[in-house]
Amino acid sequence: MTKIGTMFSELLKLTPRFRFDKAVDRLKADRYAKSFTSWRQFITLMYAQIKGKDSLRDIETGLSAHSSRRYHLGLDRVCRSTLSDANNRRDYRIFEEMFYSLLGRCKGHTPKHSFRFKNPLYSIDATVIDLCLSVFPWAKFRKTKGAIKLHCLYNHSGALPSFMVVTDGKKHDVRVVKDHSFPLPPDSIVSVDRAYVDFKWLYSLTERKVFFVTRAKSNFKYDVAGQHKECKGKGVIRDEVVSLSGFYSEENYPDELRRIEFYDEERDKKIVFVTNNFKLAASTIAAIYKSRWQIELFFKWIKQNLKIKSFLGASKNAVMSQVWVAMCYYLLLAYIKFQAKYRGSLLELSRVIRETLMDRKALVDILTLKPDRMMKLEIKPIQASLF
């Protein structure tokens, strides 16, 4: 019988360790480390994320209880003071780079979005994570509240966060997309809400040959240049070609736009969409904007199932480290689901991994068998198809 390590050690084999080490060398993150290296910190934070640990003492106790199996992880005894110092001082960007390394591994295995067109489909939005201002004074949001904000480029192919920026809660959404170059490839389609209606930024998307879909604000001023197409499709009221009439708006976006009036029966409401895509049907444009709701479900999922609302440290570096490790775990779950063709949800997968994390059982068998048969498994090495 071939000996294998714990489920946790098999999970860590799926991470691009060589890229992590390159980031550590470039950022000199282990310059003063004696035994608790960046990799061991990553393992510890990943353990806390998977098991849902709420405190440093809880992490220390949990790992101590599995001292006979820590050698599979290359992990010595973890002291809470050592972990606290590492979270506060060690550059969080090493975990951010691990996130993008895992993202590159996931992209080749994701299923396509549900629309018929072949254009890549994205959504951009942000969510606020509330913090206690007295504990996190660097995250001032309002007079008596603290917060950080997660800005995300969501890829509808695979439900993956393709790009993320973490800022303080006061940072406006459109300012972030203007300050950071979100990686939108030419001929892609991105849906955004009205918070991103900045015609100078929208015109920059047009110049990059990126299509956008958004809702018109109530003060949207325009001149009708003509009818785009005959109104077809359920709910389509108008489909017009327009040009902006405001002085600054016209200066910021000199090209023509497409304005679509759509009646939503479910909400009994008329909605006005604005887009620079003149090829797709008006009903498809409305469906694209409606699909933007998936990014809201993504935000809801990570807030409910990842440890990004309570933190192990109060410094900005500690918070950022925990957020990026949490997102690494999300991508790791997605990668396993795509590669193993796991039929359950990500939540079910995370629960299975949490309950068997320190068991000596094969990952592939855990994913393919029913819960009542998991305890009868023979120990087998992980199959190469997962790498």
Beta strands, then each sheet from edge to edge (+ up, - down):
strand 1: 121-131
strand 2: 146-155
strand 3: 160-168
strand 4: 189-191
strand 5: 211-215
strand 6: 222-227
strand 7: 236-244
strand 8: 257-264
strand 9: 269-275
sheet 1: 3+ 2- 1+ 4+ 5+ 9- 8+ 7- 6+
end
